[in-house]
Structure formats: structure tokens, C-alpha cells
């Protein structure tokens, strides 16, 4: 089940729009702060927060069947 979950997680991340994928990977994988992401991507702090929130929401929706089992 774990391997299947991580496979689906990777697939869901890959299917995110590029701006959402970039923001969530910079935050959750690379551990950058919101301010660092804003500087790196050239967008406002509010935009970074919005993109990360939307990415998390989409990932949660995609992974809900796996999260209910765990």
C-alpha cells in the first residue's frame, strides 16, 4: 500500500499545473520558506501562499482514497 501511495503521490504532483508544482516542491521537498519561494519565483508572498494551498488541496483530493485506508 505504501509503494502504491507514493507512486500516486508522485503522479499527482506531476499532474499539477507547473506553478503549483514548483511552489509545493520548493516548500515541501526543498524546505524553502514562503519568502524564499516568492523571491525565487518572482511573485508576491500572497501568490506563493495561494499556490501552495491550492496544490495541497488538489493533492489531498487525489490522494483521499489512500488517506482513508491509512
C-alpha positions, 0 to 999 in steps of 0.5 A, a space after each residue: 500500500 505504501 509503494 502504491 501511495 507514493 507512486 500516486 503521490 508522485 503522479 499527482 504532483 506531476 499532474 499539477 499545473 507547473 506553478 503549483 508544482 514548483 511552489 509545493 516542491 520548493 516548500 515541501 521537498 526543498 524546505 524553502 520558506 514562503 519568502 524564499 519561494 516568492 523571491 525565487 519565483 518572482 511573485 508576491 508572498 500572497 501568490 506563493 501562499 495561494 499556490 501552495 494551498 491550492 496544490 495541497 488541496 488538489 493533492 489531498 483530493 487525489 490522494 483521499 482514497 489512500 488517506 482513508 485506508 491509512 
